[in-house]
Amino acid sequence: MSSSILLIGIDVGSSGVRVEVYSPDGLLIAVGREPIGKQNTDEWLRAIDAAIPSIVRECKDCEKYVSVDSTSGTYIPTDIHGDPLTNPVMYYEKQPDTYNRIKLLPSIDALAKKGVTVDAASPIVKLYHMKLYNPGLYNSTRWIVPAATWILYRLCIREGEVWSNIETDYTNALKFGLDISSDTPKWFTEVFQELGLDVDKMPRPTPCGRYICEAASRYAERMGLLKAKVFHGMTDGNASALAGGALKVGDINIYSGTTTVPKIVTDKFIVHQAIYYHIHPIKGYLAGAATGFTGAFLTWFAEKIFGISIDEAFRYMENVVPGTEFLFLPPGDRSPFYNPLMNAALLNLKIVDEPRVTLIGRFLRSVVLGITLMENSYIELFKDLFGVEANRIRVTGGGTRARLWNLMRASIYGKRVEVYGDLVALGTLIPIMIESKLYPNIERIEERFLKPIDVIEPDDHLVNTYKNLRNIFTDVWRDLQKLYQYLQ
């Protein structure tokens, strides 16, 4: 094969790995997938190796550019050689008692004013928990490395060599306590000092897409990545947003998966409890939110309660008359309420003499409706906060595969919906194209790489059907907190 360039994006999620290989002209050359069976770094590395498409190994003369995205807030405590001292601390793990111990500290409040809301799942809380209850592990730790960053350096540094001068990208650094309100983002040292945490265990923050190394490890060589150019990546939420078109000020992307991640590109930094900010890898800020479980409830209802697949679930939903759904209210343990007492709820249940398939469809469509109304509440929040009236919403993730759901989205949003599928790793590669001068500007990249797989306009009948729910949803959802307060 003649010499050419391969752009290789590696997306490491909590349930699997996906590797996307592109040519510089925007062609998707190959995609590889591999499930992750358990959360440890050996399994991650195995899954990446298994997911690497054959062209990466076979193209000996190709110039290869590679980066990684992974889950936000997941990290690995390592020794001086980058070897893990424990299993990864996953983003979804919580330490509520430790959080309650520190939540009123001045530095926690000050960090929130910098746009970083701390909750029971925040990495800074879990680091403090480790220092309190596992001081031996804490003291033995040389580096606290976010998941994507650890994988990148595993490609860069030969096995057994000392890890020094480690950096991590701004998006992966954020939840650990990064102050992005300063001219150059830096660690918010006040929170580290007040908690007695060593900031020198943290990698130095650096922009997404910044060059790191030529891959030198045996692990990289085994995958055909020896001497590949390795660049800093980003969190999967940010990668998804960029892959879904959140590139210029005013662009909105909603990622729909196990959780829901709405994001908007903005040039304003306005503190709000429901919103956190990233430095946008191209320009401005990427303001967004991380909700509690949303799509996970749909999967749970379908597979665990009704014993059907997600594909079957959407076929069942087709039997339901729009407007006859119950009202599903998602949990509020994360954005926008950060109330650990606030579980999900299903309202307005009625006994109706209908076929079982219709009843199952109604339960499932109710979950989809509630998630969609929640998504719309963030679109409205973005409008109120940033003064942006978007004329289209771009959506990505596994929750965007069903046209029925996307039609509900367009009708509840009252806007055109552009569907970009679930190829997340493209977003990780976009800053690399700018950094490496493969493209002169973001407009050219958008033209070549970002093509929606479906475009859906609002349906007038559905717009009218859901108009009332759309108007009252946020107030009803907020009031759910009162109910759960009584139940404690």
MARKEPA-429723 format. One record per residue (C-alpha): chain; residue number from 0; x, y, z. Coordinates in nm, 4 decimals, decimal comma. Example, Ala and Ser with C-alpha at 12.3 -4.5 7.8 and 13.67 -1.06 7.14 Angstrom:
<recs>
   ch     i          X          Y          Z
    A     0     1,2300    -0,4500     0,7800
    A     1     1,3670    -0,1060     0,7140
</recs>
This chain:
<recs>
   ch     i          X          Y          Z
    A     0     0,0000     0,0000     0,0000
    A     1     0,1404     0,3408    -0,0915
    A     2     0,2284     0,5981     0,1711
    A     3    -0,0737     0,7914     0,3025
    A     4    -0,2159     0,9413     0,6210
    A     5    -0,4440     0,7551     0,8615
    A     6    -0,6373     0,9466     1,1281
    A     7    -0,7099     0,7006     1,4098
    A     8    -0,9564     0,7869     1,6859
    A     9    -0,9963     0,5485     1,9801
    A    10    -1,3154     0,5807     2,1853
    A    11    -1,2973     0,3913     2,5171
    A    12    -1,6372     0,3792     2,6851
    A    13    -1,7475     0,1952     2,9964
    A    14    -1,8965    -0,0927     2,7962
    A    15    -1,6709    -0,1132     2,4931
    A    16    -1,4072     0,0264     2,2594
    A    17    -1,4642     0,1676     1,9137
    A    18    -1,1759     0,2591     1,6803
    A    19    -1,2471     0,4812     1,3791
    A    20    -0,9981     0,5236     1,0947
    A    21    -1,0368     0,8172     0,8541
    A    22    -0,8508     0,9510     0,5550
    A    23    -0,7698     1,3251     0,5566
    A    24    -1,0356     1,3877     0,2900
    A    25    -1,3143     1,2749     0,5261
    A    26    -1,3586     0,9137     0,4203
    A    27    -1,4358     0,6662     0,6989
    A    28    -1,1991     0,3838     0,6042
    A    29    -1,2693     0,1333     0,8807
    A    30    -1,4382     0,0880     1,2183
    A    31    -1,3455    -0,1719     1,4799
    A    32    -1,5426    -0,2612     1,7933
    A    33    -1,4775    -0,4737     2,1000
    A    34    -1,6765    -0,5042     2,4269
    A    35    -1,5150    -0,4403     2,7642
    A    36    -1,5861    -0,7225     3,0078
    A    37    -1,4622    -0,5607     3,3290
    A    38    -1,3151    -0,2333     3,4408
    A    39    -0,9408    -0,2758     3,4653
    A    40    -0,6602    -0,1378     3,2538
    A    41    -0,5495    -0,4772     3,1204
    A    42    -0,8999    -0,5303     2,9846
    A    43    -0,9020    -0,1828     2,8308
    A    44    -0,5720    -0,2493     2,6535
    A    45    -0,6912    -0,5898     2,5341
    A    46    -1,0120    -0,4419     2,3962
    A    47    -0,8273    -0,1624     2,2139
    A    48    -0,5896    -0,4154     2,0581
    A    49    -0,8834    -0,6315     1,9477
    A    50    -1,0731    -0,3336     1,8046
    A    51    -0,7878    -0,1931     1,5932
    A    52    -0,8889    -0,2394     1,2264
    A    53    -0,6502    -0,4484     1,0190
    A    54    -0,5522    -0,1573     0,7942
    A    55    -0,3655     0,0021     1,0861
    A    56    -0,1315    -0,2964     1,1085
    A    57    -0,1158    -0,3629     0,7356
    A    58    -0,0277    -0,0118     0,6200
    A    59     0,3431    -0,0120     0,7077
    A    60     0,4253     0,3102     0,5233
    A    61     0,1258     0,5122     0,6404
    A    62     0,1770     0,8237     0,8479
    A    63    -0,0494     0,7657     1,1472
    A    64    -0,2100     1,0231     1,3756
    A    65    -0,3803     0,8840     1,6855
    A    66    -0,5753     1,0094     1,9846
    A    67    -0,8104     0,8747     2,2518
    A    68    -1,1296     0,9834     2,4222
    A    69    -1,2748     0,8169     2,7300
    A    70    -1,5146     0,8691     3,0175
    A    71    -1,5034     1,1981     3,2045
    A    72    -1,3938     1,1688     3,5671
    A    73    -1,2509     0,8154     3,5437
    A    74    -0,8900     0,7972     3,6641
    A    75    -0,6065     0,5607     3,7551
    A    76    -0,3666     0,6040     4,0491
    A    77    -0,0235     0,4967     3,9186
    A    78     0,3327     0,4548     4,0361
    A    79     0,6329     0,6340     3,8861
    A    80     0,6310     0,3985     3,5860
    A    81     0,2640     0,4589     3,5089
    A    82     0,1670     0,1141     3,6351
    A    83    -0,1786     0,1083     3,7980
    A    84    -0,1836     0,0708     4,1758
    A    85    -0,5527    -0,0201     4,1751
    A    86    -0,8386    -0,0708     3,9330
    A    87    -0,9657     0,2422     3,7591
    A    88    -1,1838     0,4642     3,9735
    A    89    -1,4882     0,4927     3,7500
    A    90    -1,6814     0,8117     3,6851
    A    91    -2,0045     0,6648     3,8240
    A    92    -1,8636     0,5591     4,1628
    A    93    -1,9837     0,7788     4,4487
    A    94    -1,8702     0,8671     4,7989
    A    95    -2,1749     1,0477     4,9438
    A    96    -2,0534     1,0497     5,3047
    A    97    -1,7221     1,2061     5,2084
    A    98    -1,9014     1,4564     4,9882
    A    99    -2,1292     1,5592     5,2755
    A   100    -1,8189     1,6132     5,4852
    A   101    -1,6693     1,8700     5,2452
    A   102    -1,9589     2,0150     5,0457
    A   103    -1,9793     2,3361     5,2509
    A   104    -1,6080     2,4159     5,2423
    A   105    -1,5238     2,7605     5,1020
    A   106    -1,3027     2,6172     4,8276
    A   107    -1,5837     2,3888     4,7055
    A   108    -1,8132     2,6898     4,6768
    A   109    -1,5379     2,8895     4,5071
    A   110    -1,4786     2,6090     4,2574
    A   111    -1,8503     2,6073     4,1731
    A   112    -1,8201     2,9768     4,0901
    A   113    -1,5477     2,8775     3,8454
    A   114    -1,8037     2,6564     3,6700
    A   115    -1,7153     2,3191     3,8268
    A   116    -1,9937     2,1777     4,0453
    A   117    -1,8736     1,9156     4,2935
    A   118    -2,0959     1,6195     4,3807
    A   119    -2,0598     1,2739     4,5353
    A   120    -1,9172     1,1324     4,2102
    A   121    -1,6590     1,4070     4,1557
    A   122    -1,2971     1,2874     4,1280
    A   123    -1,1828     1,5430     4,3848
    A   124    -1,4204     1,3848     4,6400
    A   125    -1,2899     1,0347     4,5682
    A   126    -0,9277     1,1497     4,5910
    A   127    -1,0009     1,2993     4,9317
    A   128    -1,1745     0,9745     5,0314
    A   129    -0,8625     0,7793     4,9306
    A   130    -0,6394     1,0087     5,1354
    A   131    -0,8625     0,9647     5,4412
    A   132    -0,9349     0,5923     5,4249
    A   133    -0,6500     0,4461     5,2208
    A   134    -0,3496     0,6656     5,3020
    A   135    -0,1047     0,3927     5,2020
    A   136    -0,2418     0,3894     4,8482
    A   137    -0,2558     0,7675     4,8386
    A   138     0,1040     0,8088     4,9523
    A   139     0,2266     0,5447     4,7047
    A   140     0,0587     0,7208     4,4140
    A   141     0,2854     0,9262     4,1889
    A   142     0,0278     1,0209     3,9259
    A   143    -0,3487     1,0589     3,9155
    A   144    -0,4125     1,0001     3,5461
    A   145    -0,7468     1,0375     3,3633
    A   146    -0,8396     0,7315     3,1582
    A   147    -0,7814     0,8746     2,8089
    A   148    -0,4507     1,0273     2,9152
    A   149    -0,3269     0,7016     3,0674
    A   150    -0,3939     0,5136     2,7424
    A   151    -0,2130     0,7785     2,5362
    A   152     0,0989     0,7630     2,7527
    A   153     0,0796     0,3851     2,7436
    A   154     0,1341     0,4231     2,3690
    A   155     0,4080     0,6824     2,4112
    A   156     0,6388     0,5481     2,6827
    A   157     0,8265     0,2206     2,6683
    A   158     0,7285    -0,0328     2,9319
    A   159     0,9341     0,0076     3,2501
    A   160     1,0438     0,3650     3,1799
    A   161     0,9724     0,6454     3,4252
    A   162     0,6713     0,8643     3,3535
    A   163     0,7752     1,2281     3,3879
    A   164     0,6353     1,5614     3,2728
    A   165     0,2913     1,4086     3,2250
    A   166     0,0173     1,6329     3,0842
    A   167    -0,3577     1,5910     3,0487
    A   168    -0,5990     1,7790     2,8270
    A   169    -0,8249     2,0515     2,9628
    A   170    -1,1461     1,8500     2,9232
    A   171    -1,0183     1,5514     3,1207
    A   172    -0,8699     1,7832     3,3832
    A   173    -1,1879     1,9806     3,4459
    A   174    -1,3684     1,7665     3,7043
    A   175    -1,0513     1,7295     3,9104
    A   176    -1,0592     2,1022     3,9832
    A   177    -0,9459     2,3010     3,6796
    A   178    -0,9936     2,6765     3,6780
    A   179    -1,0819     2,7642     3,3189
    A   180    -1,1838     3,1203     3,4048
    A   181    -0,8192     3,2302     3,4026
    A   182    -0,6397     3,3319     3,0833
    A   183    -0,4512     3,0021     3,0865
    A   184    -0,6443     2,7162     3,2524
    A   185    -0,4732     2,5945     3,5691
    A   186    -0,5413     2,3811     3,8740
    A   187    -0,7581     2,5557     4,1308
    A   188    -0,5020     2,5137     4,4074
    A   189    -0,7322     2,6426     4,6825
    A   190    -0,9392     2,3228     4,6784
    A   191    -0,6286     2,1021     4,6810
    A   192    -0,4835     2,2973     4,9729
    A   193    -0,8033     2,2952     5,1792
    A   194    -0,8401     1,9179     5,1317
    A   195    -0,4712     1,8498     5,1895
    A   196    -0,4290     1,6955     4,8440
    A   197    -0,1012     1,7058     4,6532
    A   198    -0,1487     1,8985     4,3307
    A   199     0,1871     1,7689     4,2065
    A   200     0,0271     1,4255     4,1678
    A   201    -0,1825     1,5772     3,8893
    A   202    -0,0606     1,6003     3,5281
    A   203    -0,0062     1,9493     3,3887
    A   204    -0,3146     2,0780     3,2000
    A   205    -0,2737     2,1317     2,8243
    A   206    -0,5020     2,1959     2,5240
    A   207    -0,6863     1,9170     2,3421
    A   208    -0,5064     1,8077     2,0275
    A   209    -0,1616     1,9064     2,1551
    A   210     0,1175     1,6808     2,0273
    A   211     0,2654     1,4371     2,2834
    A   212     0,5087     1,1965     2,1184
    A   213     0,5893     0,9353     1,8607
    A   214     0,4544     0,6082     1,9992
    A   215     0,7416     0,3976     2,1346
    A   216     0,5936     0,1195     2,3496
    A   217     0,5811    -0,2490     2,2647
    A   218     0,2068    -0,2253     2,3096
    A   219     0,1889     0,0388     2,0348
    A   220     0,4135    -0,1697     1,8110
    A   221     0,1879    -0,4739     1,8503
    A   222    -0,1043    -0,2736     1,7125
    A   223     0,0844    -0,1239     1,4199
    A   224     0,1184     0,2137     1,5921
    A   225     0,4944     0,2276     1,6470
    A   226     0,6142     0,5808     1,5612
    A   227     0,2556     0,6997     1,5195
    A   228     0,2098     1,0646     1,6123
    A   229     0,0163     1,0726     1,9408
    A   230    -0,1932     1,3732     2,0429
    A   231    -0,3872     1,4670     2,3542
    A   232    -0,7530     1,3674     2,3354
    A   233    -1,0604     1,4653     2,5316
    A   234    -1,3543     1,3265     2,7264
    A   235    -1,6083     1,1181     2,5377
    A   236    -1,8778     1,3777     2,5982
    A   237    -1,6704     1,6469     2,4303
    A   238    -1,5695     1,4126     2,1490
    A   239    -1,9345     1,3303     2,0875
    A   240    -2,0267     1,6985     2,0842
    A   241    -1,7608     1,7842     1,8259
    A   242    -1,8425     1,4776     1,6150
    A   243    -2,2041     1,5935     1,6278
    A   244    -2,1310     1,9404     1,4989
    A   245    -2,0764     2,1530     1,8123
    A   246    -1,8005     2,3520     1,6444
    A   247    -1,9055     2,7173     1,6275
    A   248    -2,0760     2,9574     1,8685
    A   249    -2,4474     2,8738     1,8912
    A   250    -2,4138     2,5096     1,7847
    A   251    -2,6044     2,2689     2,0137
    A   252    -2,5403     1,8961     2,0368
    A   253    -2,7242     1,6445     2,2535
    A   254    -2,5643     1,3083     2,3194
    A   255    -2,8185     1,0381     2,4042
    A   256    -2,6931     0,7194     2,5631
    A   257    -2,6869     0,5696     2,9116
    A   258    -2,6966     0,9298     3,0283
    A   259    -2,7810     1,2483     2,8397
    A   260    -2,5189     1,5146     2,7672
    A   261    -2,6458     1,8424     2,6168
    A   262    -2,3775     2,0917     2,5076
    A   263    -2,3617     2,4332     2,3433
    A   264    -2,0696     2,6288     2,2010
    A   265    -2,0618     2,9743     2,3581
    A   266    -1,8333     3,2728     2,3972
    A   267    -1,9845     3,3524     2,7397
    A   268    -1,8935     3,2138     3,0822
    A   269    -2,2038     3,2421     3,3023
    A   270    -2,2102     3,0415     3,6246
    A   271    -2,5182     2,8215     3,6667
    A   272    -2,5687     2,5194     3,8928
    A   273    -2,6856     2,2947     3,6085
    A   274    -2,4000     2,3840     3,3725
    A   275    -2,0292     2,3159     3,3648
    A   276    -1,7823     2,4514     3,1137
    A   277    -1,4979     2,3134     2,9079
    A   278    -1,2522     2,5112     2,7036
    A   279    -1,3771     2,4423     2,3525
    A   280    -1,0974     2,2683     2,1621
    A   281    -1,1335     2,5204     1,8784
    A   282    -1,2637     2,8482     2,0211
    A   283    -1,4680     2,9726     2,3169
    A   284    -1,6349     2,7423     2,5676
    A   285    -1,8331     2,4211     2,5484
    A   286    -2,1042     2,4587     2,8106
    A   287    -2,2935     2,1474     2,9032
    A   288    -2,4425     1,9176     3,1600
    A   289    -2,4149     1,5553     3,2658
    A   290    -2,7479     1,4106     3,3723
    A   291    -2,8243     1,1054     3,5772
    A   292    -2,9267     0,7819     3,4082
    A   293    -3,1711     0,8347     3,1210
    A   294    -3,1241     0,5845     2,8397
    A   295    -3,0234     0,3345     3,1065
    A   296    -3,3836     0,3464     3,2328
    A   297    -3,5177     0,2727     2,8859
    A   298    -3,2874    -0,0286     2,8557
    A   299    -3,3773    -0,1404     3,2087
    A   300    -3,7513    -0,1219     3,1416
    A   301    -3,7219    -0,2986     2,8062
    A   302    -3,4772    -0,5750     2,8910
    A   303    -3,5162    -0,6340     3,2650
    A   304    -3,8861    -0,5666     3,3212
    A   305    -4,0487    -0,6517     2,9875
    A   306    -3,7867    -0,8943     2,8541
    A   307    -3,7552    -0,7424     2,5071
    A   308    -3,4711    -0,5849     2,3105
    A   309    -3,4399    -0,2126     2,2428
    A   310    -3,5258    -0,2709     1,8765
    A   311    -3,8437    -0,4534     1,9827
    A   312    -3,9184    -0,1734     2,2291
    A   313    -3,9457     0,0827     1,9512
    A   314    -4,1729    -0,1475     1,7514
    A   315    -4,4006    -0,1693     2,0563
    A   316    -4,4018     0,2111     2,0843
    A   317    -4,5447     0,2408     1,7336
    A   318    -4,8741     0,0982     1,8704
    A   319    -4,9184     0,3897     2,1118
    A   320    -5,1332     0,6925     2,0296
    A   321    -4,9234     1,0077     2,0896
    A   322    -5,0476     1,1972     2,3927
    A   323    -5,1625     0,8877     2,5846
    A   324    -4,8238     0,8298     2,7499
    A   325    -4,7582     0,8388     3,1215
    A   326    -4,5047     1,0994     3,2378
    A   327    -4,1556     0,9742     3,3151
    A   328    -3,9406     1,2077     3,5235
    A   329    -3,5671     1,1283     3,5094
    A   330    -3,3541     1,1200     3,8254
    A   331    -3,2073     1,4463     3,9504
    A   332    -2,9012     1,3153     4,1334
    A   333    -2,6805     1,4914     3,8799
    A   334    -2,7572     1,7941     3,6610
    A   335    -2,9663     2,0020     3,6853
    A   336    -3,0568     1,9537     4,0532
    A   337    -2,7656     1,7588     4,2056
    A   338    -3,0070     1,6200     4,4640
    A   339    -2,8965     1,2701     4,5759
    A   340    -3,2482     1,2017     4,7108
    A   341    -3,4146     1,2585     4,3743
    A   342    -3,4856     0,9268     4,2059
    A   343    -3,6848     0,8824     3,8858
    A   344    -4,0657     0,8650     3,8840
    A   345    -4,3529     0,7642     3,6563
    A   346    -4,6674     0,9771     3,6921
    A   347    -5,0270     0,9661     3,5725
    A   348    -5,0587     0,5858     3,5700
    A   349    -5,4017     0,4601     3,4634
    A   350    -5,5568     0,1166     3,4250
    A   351    -5,6623     0,0750     3,0625
    A   352    -5,8051    -0,2382     2,9008
    A   353    -5,5704    -0,2718     2,6051
    A   354    -5,3536    -0,5416     2,4464
    A   355    -5,0364    -0,6167     2,6397
    A   356    -4,8138    -0,4991     2,3533
    A   357    -4,9833    -0,1583     2,3626
    A   358    -4,9396    -0,1257     2,7386
    A   359    -4,5733    -0,2208     2,7178
    A   360    -4,5298     0,0275     2,4349
    A   361    -4,6933     0,2995     2,6444
    A   362    -4,4586     0,2421     2,9390
    A   363    -4,1564     0,2525     2,7100
    A   364    -4,2749     0,5501     2,5059
    A   365    -4,3366     0,7321     2,8344
    A   366    -3,9686     0,6946     2,9219
    A   367    -3,8673     0,8237     2,5792
    A   368    -4,1080     1,1164     2,6155
    A   369    -3,9710     1,2122     2,9568
    A   370    -3,6113     1,2010     2,8359
    A   371    -3,7008     1,4149     2,5342
    A   372    -3,8794     1,6725     2,7486
    A   373    -3,5713     1,6844     2,9694
    A   374    -3,3502     1,7402     2,6632
    A   375    -3,5745     2,0277     2,5604
    A   376    -3,5460     2,1831     2,9066
    A   377    -3,1725     2,2240     2,8431
    A   378    -3,2337     2,3811     2,5020
    A   379    -3,4586     2,6327     2,6782
    A   380    -3,1963     2,6866     2,9494
    A   381    -2,9289     2,7551     2,6861
    A   382    -3,1616     3,0059     2,5210
    A   383    -3,2290     3,1876     2,8479
    A   384    -2,8674     3,1786     2,9663
    A   385    -2,6797     3,2636     2,6472
    A   386    -2,9438     3,4393     2,4373
    A   387    -2,9131     3,1810     2,1597
    A   388    -3,2104     3,0728     1,9482
    A   389    -3,0834     2,7683     1,7597
    A   390    -3,2675     2,6717     1,4420
    A   391    -3,1376     2,3143     1,4474
    A   392    -3,0300     2,0635     1,7097
    A   393    -2,7656     1,8048     1,6292
    A   394    -2,7929     1,4709     1,8099
    A   395    -2,5519     1,1826     1,8557
    A   396    -2,5271     0,8555     2,0465
    A   397    -2,7022     0,5211     2,0637
    A   398    -3,0290     0,6871     2,1654
    A   399    -3,0601     0,8528     1,8247
    A   400    -3,0975     0,5357     1,6146
    A   401    -3,4785     0,5233     1,6168
    A   402    -3,6559     0,7606     1,3791
    A   403    -3,9668     0,7502     1,5994
    A   404    -3,7673     0,9048     1,8841
    A   405    -3,6009     1,1629     1,6607
    A   406    -3,9401     1,2708     1,5253
    A   407    -4,0568     1,3204     1,8847
    A   408    -3,7417     1,5247     1,9445
    A   409    -3,7977     1,7540     1,6465
    A   410    -4,1622     1,8051     1,7435
    A   411    -4,0955     1,8749     2,1119
    A   412    -3,7957     2,0990     2,0395
    A   413    -3,9899     2,2699     1,7608
    A   414    -3,6707     2,2598     1,5548
    A   415    -3,4967     2,0634     1,2826
    A   416    -3,3029     1,7652     1,4175
    A   417    -2,9846     1,6484     1,2455
    A   418    -2,8730     1,2972     1,3373
    A   419    -2,5013     1,2186     1,3398
    A   420    -2,5072     0,8626     1,4720
    A   421    -2,2699     0,7247     1,7305
    A   422    -1,9211     0,7587     1,5795
    A   423    -1,7703     0,9559     1,8658
    A   424    -1,3956     0,9354     1,7985
    A   425    -1,4150     1,1694     1,4995
    A   426    -1,4578     1,4510     1,7505
    A   427    -1,1271     1,3593     1,9137
    A   428    -0,9519     1,3923     1,5787
    A   429    -1,0839     1,7380     1,4871
    A   430    -0,8353     1,9394     1,7014
    A   431    -0,5525     1,7229     1,5640
    A   432    -0,6380     1,8310     1,2094
    A   433    -0,6041     2,1948     1,3152
    A   434    -0,2890     2,1353     1,5246
    A   435    -0,1193     1,9415     1,2432
    A   436    -0,2275     2,1952     0,9814
    A   437    -0,4039     1,9287     0,7782
    A   438    -0,6857     2,1833     0,7440
    A   439    -0,6654     2,5636     0,7623
    A   440    -0,9938     2,6176     0,9483
    A   441    -1,2893     2,4486     1,1115
    A   442    -1,5241     2,5291     0,8226
    A   443    -1,3260     2,3056     0,5871
    A   444    -1,3289     2,0203     0,8397
    A   445    -1,7038     2,0565     0,8894
    A   446    -1,7584     2,0473     0,5132
    A   447    -1,5527     1,7302     0,4659
    A   448    -1,6267     1,5261     0,7772
    A   449    -1,9637     1,6231     0,9254
    A   450    -2,2501     1,4846     0,7230
    A   451    -2,5808     1,4020     0,8991
    A   452    -2,7208     1,0553     0,8422
    A   453    -3,0775     1,1861     0,8783
    A   454    -3,2566     1,5215     0,8973
    A   455    -3,6020     1,5439     1,0563
    A   456    -3,8464     1,8354     1,0676
    A   457    -4,1155     1,8853     1,3365
    A   458    -4,4531     1,7192     1,2833
    A   459    -4,7330     1,9734     1,3362
    A   460    -4,9664     1,7193     1,4985
    A   461    -4,7003     1,6091     1,7482
    A   462    -4,6023     1,9706     1,8179
    A   463    -4,9603     2,0420     1,9291
    A   464    -4,9935     1,7096     2,1130
    A   465    -4,6957     1,7746     2,3392
    A   466    -4,7216     2,1535     2,3667
    A   467    -4,8704     2,1582     2,7178
    A   468    -4,6267     1,9025     2,8600
    A   469    -4,3405     2,0939     2,7036
    A   470    -4,4469     2,4098     2,8857
    A   471    -4,4934     2,2558     3,2317
    A   472    -4,2263     1,9848     3,2346
    A   473    -3,9444     2,1717     3,4076
    A   474    -4,1689     2,2905     3,6925
    A   475    -4,3158     1,9423     3,7447
    A   476    -3,9705     1,7855     3,7385
    A   477    -3,8337     2,0371     3,9883
    A   478    -4,1255     1,9765     4,2247
    A   479    -4,0443     1,6042     4,2341
    A   480    -3,7734     1,6960     4,4841
    A   481    -4,0413     1,7818     4,7405
    A   482    -4,1909     1,4326     4,7177
    A   483    -3,8593     1,2601     4,7731
    A   484    -3,7834     1,4909     5,0631
    A   485    -4,1000     1,3630     5,2348
    A   486    -4,0047     0,9998     5,1687
    A   487    -3,6729     1,0196     5,3526
</recs>
